[in-house]
Amino acid sequence: MKTKINKAIKEVLEQFGEKYMIEGQLNKSKVIQDLDAYDKDLLGAFIENETIKENFTITINGHIVLHTNKLIELFEADEYWQDSFTKYSKKIGLTVNGKFFDESTDVVLDFPYKDTILKASMSKEDTDKNDLRPDEPFLNEVIAKEEIDVLLDKKILVNAKKYSKDVVEDIDHVNEDDNLIIKGNNLLALHTIKEKYAGKVKLIYIDPPYNTGNDSFKYNDKFNRSTWLTYMKNRLEIAKELLMDDGSIYVQIDNNEAHYLKVLMDEIFGEKNFQREIIWVLKGVSGYKSMINNYVRGHDTILFYSKSETFTFNKQYLPYSQEQLKRFSKIDENGRRYKPITKTRRIYLDEAKGIPISDVWDDIASPSFGSF
């Protein structure tokens, strides 16, 4: 029976090309990940296979239900997949109880309030109070479902105005090509525009509270990071729904929460859709930032993710300045201009395109000149 099931599983997975089979070897971690996420294409292919259907499904009221948990257990059994891609001894990584992290469905970013919604009133207008709300309740997605449904249902936008070059006028409708600025609680606003813009947004940039204690995020100190992660999780999940399949999102943050945010975004958008960590150089660091008895922090971090693997990056260039052109002073035997680094290493100039924009940005999004 084991050989028959093994053969059936491989037949199913081979339909997906190199997605699950690498040079003829099974990529267990990817299969487990997609089974755990209920990937409809993978589950559908398993159900259509008679051997898998016979051994791993049950029929309830005429509906076929696939035992994904049993399949996952099967893939996690090392003794069953001796030729597994992830079985190779050359693999290096973190393990728990002999299993690599990417082979275990038990390794997740977990924190208090993870399964809840935090409205997160962030302004006097939003709360009708003179201060923020450190005692704002967390609404459990199961217990408070009705309250959450009302909270996140679409709202009527009021006091709409249209700004043109010389005129500001009240309006009662919005055109398809109008640019919108919405003032209010961002979680409510995102859910309000969801019906109209879901799957239509090409790019999202957000600059959330940094949770430094000096910004506007002043919530329960006992679970401060958990509160902040819940706040971000609620907003990133709806942001993902708004993005087109080939869309992308940039989130600017500092070192207080950057690494926690990275793990959270890996979970929401998928590790495979992480594109770059961009360093945003802070110009003119002064004041209290320069007085600290440590390295002076001179940058923020921007985490750049795509929604899916259909995303295509369009490489951008900046034109060279005359000063930079002078640095590329040597000409090789083919007439190409270059800057010598060592006797054997050179950086060549592409005069037609310019300098490719790197993942270190300043106020004009230019790469560090020192790297050239």
C-alpha positions in Angstrom: 0.0 0.0 0.0 2.8 2.4 0.9 4.4 2.0 -2.6 1.1 2.5 -4.3 0.4 5.7 -2.4 3.9 6.9 -2.9 3.6 6.5 -6.7 0.2 8.2 -6.7 1.5 11.2 -4.8 4.4 11.6 -7.2 2.1 11.4 -10.2 0.0 14.2 -8.8 3.0 16.4 -7.9 4.7 15.9 -11.2 1.7 17.7 -12.8 3.0 20.9 -11.3 6.4 20.8 -12.9 9.2 22.1 -10.7 6.9 23.6 -8.1 7.0 20.4 -6.0 9.7 18.3 -7.6 13.3 19.5 -7.8 15.4 17.5 -10.3 13.1 14.5 -9.6 13.2 14.9 -5.8 10.3 15.8 -3.6 10.3 19.3 -2.1 8.5 18.3 1.1 8.4 21.7 2.8 6.6 23.4 -0.2 4.0 20.6 -0.4 3.4 20.8 3.4 3.1 24.6 3.2 0.5 24.5 0.4 -1.5 21.7 2.1 -1.6 23.7 5.3 -2.8 26.7 3.3 -5.5 24.7 1.5 -4.1 25.4 -1.9 -7.1 24.7 -4.1 -5.1 23.5 -7.2 -3.1 21.1 -5.1 -6.1 19.8 -3.1 -8.1 19.4 -6.3 -5.4 17.4 -8.0 -5.1 15.0 -5.0 -8.9 14.5 -4.9 -9.0 13.6 -8.6 -6.4 10.8 -8.1 -8.3 7.6 -7.3 -5.7 6.2 -5.0 -5.5 9.3 -2.9 -9.2 9.7 -2.9 -9.6 6.1 -1.6 -7.1 6.5 1.2 -7.3 10.2 2.2 -10.9 11.4 1.7 -14.3 11.0 3.4 -17.7 11.8 1.9 -20.1 13.9 4.0 -23.6 14.7 2.7 -22.4 14.1 -0.9 -19.3 16.3 -0.5 -15.7 14.9 -0.7 -13.5 16.1 2.2 -9.7 15.6 2.0 -7.8 14.7 5.1 -5.1 17.2 4.7 -3.8 16.6 8.2 -3.1 12.9 7.4 -1.3 13.9 4.2 0.8 16.4 6.0 1.8 13.7 8.6 2.7 11.4 5.7 5.0 14.1 4.2 6.6 14.8 7.6 7.7 11.2 8.0 11.3 11.1 7.0 11.5 7.3 6.9 8.8 7.4 4.2 10.5 9.8 1.9 14.1 8.7 1.9 14.8 10.4 -1.4 13.2 13.7 -0.3 15.0 16.9 -1.4 14.9 18.1 2.2 16.4 14.9 3.4 19.8 15.7 1.9 22.5 15.9 4.5 23.9 19.1 2.9 20.9 21.1 4.1 21.7 23.6 6.9 19.2 25.3 9.1 17.5 25.6 12.4 15.8 22.5 13.8 13.5 21.6 16.6 13.3 17.9 17.8 15.3 16.9 14.7 13.0 18.7 12.2 13.9 21.8 10.1 11.7 24.8 10.7 10.5 24.8 7.1 9.3 21.2 7.5 7.2 21.9 10.6 3.7 23.3 10.6 4.1 24.0 14.3 6.5 26.9 13.9 4.4 30.1 13.7 4.7 33.7 14.8 2.4 33.6 17.8 1.4 36.4 20.3 -1.5 37.3 22.6 -4.5 38.7 20.7 -3.4 37.2 17.4 -6.9 36.0 16.6 -8.5 39.4 17.4 -9.4 42.7 15.8 -8.0 45.9 17.3 -9.9 49.0 16.1 -7.0 51.1 17.4 -8.5 54.6 17.7 -5.6 56.8 17.0 -7.0 60.4 17.2 -9.2 62.7 19.3 -11.8 62.8 16.5 -12.0 59.0 16.4 -12.5 58.5 20.2 -14.3 61.7 21.4 -11.7 61.8 24.2 -8.8 64.0 24.9 -6.4 61.1 25.0 -5.7 57.9 23.3 -7.2 54.6 24.4 -4.8 52.2 26.1 -7.9 50.2 27.3 -9.5 49.7 23.9 -10.9 46.1 23.8 -9.6 43.4 21.5 -12.5 41.8 19.6 -12.3 38.1 19.3 -13.0 36.8 15.8 -15.2 34.1 17.1 -16.9 35.5 20.2 -17.3 39.0 18.8 -18.0 38.1 15.2 -21.2 40.2 14.9 -19.5 43.2 16.4 -16.5 42.8 14.0 -18.8 42.4 11.0 -20.5 45.7 11.9 -17.1 47.4 12.6 -15.6 46.3 9.3 -18.7 46.7 7.1 -18.5 49.4 4.5 -19.3 52.9 5.7 -20.8 56.1 4.2 -18.1 58.7 3.5 -19.2 62.2 4.5 -18.1 65.8 4.0 -16.6 64.9 0.6 -14.9 67.8 -1.2 -13.2 68.0 -4.6 -10.0 70.0 -4.9 -9.0 71.3 -8.3 -6.4 73.9 -9.2 -8.5 76.9 -8.3 -11.7 75.5 -6.8 -12.8 73.5 -3.7 -16.4 72.2 -4.0 -18.7 69.9 -2.1 -19.6 66.7 -4.0 -22.1 63.8 -3.6 -20.3 61.2 -5.7 -16.9 60.0 -6.7 -15.8 59.3 -10.2 -13.7 56.2 -11.3 -10.7 58.3 -12.1 -10.7 60.5 -9.0 -7.8 60.4 -6.5 -9.0 59.9 -3.0 -7.7 61.2 0.4 -9.7 59.6 3.2 -9.4 61.1 6.8 -10.3 58.7 9.6 -9.5 55.4 11.1 -7.4 53.6 8.5 -8.7 50.1 9.4 -12.3 51.2 8.8 -11.3 53.2 5.7 -9.5 50.2 4.1 -12.5 47.9 4.7 -14.8 50.6 3.3 -13.0 50.8 0.0 -12.5 47.0 -0.2 -15.7 46.4 -2.3 -14.6 48.9 -4.9 -10.9 48.4 -5.0 -10.1 44.8 -3.9 -7.6 43.3 -6.3 -7.1 46.6 -8.1 -4.3 48.4 -6.3 -0.9 48.2 -7.9 1.2 49.5 -5.0 0.7 50.3 -1.3 3.1 52.3 0.9 2.5 52.6 4.6 4.4 54.4 7.3 2.8 53.0 10.5 3.5 54.0 14.2 7.0 52.8 15.0 6.0 51.8 18.6 9.0 53.7 20.1 7.1 55.2 23.0 7.6 58.6 21.4 5.0 58.2 18.6 1.2 58.1 18.6 1.0 54.4 19.5 0.3 54.4 23.2 -1.4 51.1 24.1 -1.3 48.6 26.9 2.3 48.5 28.1 2.0 44.9 29.4 1.4 43.5 25.9 2.8 46.5 24.0 4.4 44.5 21.2 1.5 42.1 21.0 -0.8 45.0 20.7 1.3 46.6 18.0 1.6 43.3 16.0 -2.2 42.8 16.2 -2.7 46.4 15.0 -0.3 45.7 12.0 -1.7 42.2 11.3 -5.3 43.6 10.9 -4.2 46.2 8.5 -1.7 44.1 6.4 -4.3 41.4 5.9 -6.8 43.9 4.3 -4.0 45.6 2.4 -3.1 42.3 0.8 -6.7 41.9 -0.4 -6.6 45.3 -2.0 -3.5 44.5 -4.0 -3.5 43.2 -7.6 -1.9 39.8 -8.0 1.2 41.5 -9.4 1.0 44.3 -6.9 3.5 45.1 -4.2 3.7 46.8 -0.7 6.4 48.9 1.0 6.3 49.3 4.8 8.6 51.8 6.5 9.7 51.1 10.0 12.7 51.5 12.4 14.8 49.0 14.3 12.3 48.8 17.2 9.9 46.6 15.4 11.5 45.9 12.0 12.5 42.2 12.7 9.1 41.4 14.3 7.4 43.0 11.3 9.5 41.0 8.9 8.3 37.7 10.5 4.7 38.9 10.5 4.9 39.9 6.8 6.5 36.5 5.9 3.5 34.9 7.4 0.9 37.1 5.7 2.5 37.5 2.3 4.8 34.4 2.2 8.6 34.2 2.5 8.8 33.7 -1.2 7.3 37.1 -1.9 9.8 39.0 0.2 11.6 41.2 -2.3 14.1 43.4 -0.5 15.0 45.1 2.8 15.6 48.7 1.7 17.7 51.0 3.8 16.4 54.6 4.0 19.3 56.9 4.9 18.3 59.6 7.4 19.8 63.0 6.4 21.3 65.3 8.9 21.0 63.2 12.1 21.0 65.7 14.9 19.5 66.5 18.3 18.9 63.7 20.8 19.6 61.0 18.1 23.2 62.1 17.9 23.6 62.3 21.8 23.0 58.6 22.4 26.0 56.6 23.8 26.0 54.1 21.0 26.2 54.0 17.2 24.1 56.9 15.9 21.1 55.4 14.1 21.2 56.9 10.6 18.5 54.9 8.8 15.0 53.5 8.7 14.0 50.2 7.1 11.5 49.7 4.3 10.3 46.1 3.9 9.3 45.4 0.3 7.0 42.5 -0.6 5.0 41.4 -3.6 1.5 39.9 -3.3 2.4 36.8 -5.4 5.0 35.3 -7.6 3.5 36.9 -10.7 5.1 40.2 -9.6 7.7 41.6 -12.1 10.4 44.0 -11.0 11.2 46.8 -13.5 14.8 47.8 -12.8 15.3 51.5 -12.6 18.3 53.7 -13.3 19.6 57.2 -12.4 21.7 59.2 -14.8 25.4 59.6 -14.0 26.7 62.9 -12.9 29.8 64.4 -14.4 31.7 63.7 -11.2 30.7 60.0 -11.4 31.7 59.8 -15.1 35.2 61.0 -14.2 35.6 58.1 -11.8 35.2 55.7 -14.7 38.3 57.0 -16.3 39.8 53.8 -17.8 39.0 52.5 -21.2 39.4 48.8 -22.0 40.5 47.1 -25.2 36.9 47.2 -26.5 36.5 50.9 -25.8 34.3 50.4 -22.7 34.7 52.8 -19.8 35.4 51.3 -16.4 36.6 52.1 -12.9 39.4 49.8 -11.6 38.9 48.3 -8.2 41.9 46.0 -8.1 44.3 44.7 -10.7 41.7 42.1 -11.8 38.4 43.6 -10.7 36.5 46.3 -12.6 33.1 48.1 -12.5 31.9 48.9 -16.0 29.8 51.9 -16.9 26.5 51.6 -18.7 26.3 55.1 -20.2 23.0 54.4 -21.8 21.2 53.4 -18.6 23.0 55.0 -15.7 23.3 53.8 -12.2 20.9 51.0 -11.2 19.0 52.0 -8.1 20.2 49.9 -5.1 18.4 49.0 -1.9 20.1 51.9 -0.1 18.0 55.1 -0.6 18.4 58.7 0.4 16.2 61.7 -0.4 16.5 61.1 -4.2 16.5 57.3 -4.0 20.0 57.1 -5.3 22.5 54.4 -4.4 25.4 55.1 -2.1 28.2 56.8 -4.1 30.7 55.0 -2.0 29.8 51.7 -3.6 31.1 53.0 -6.9 
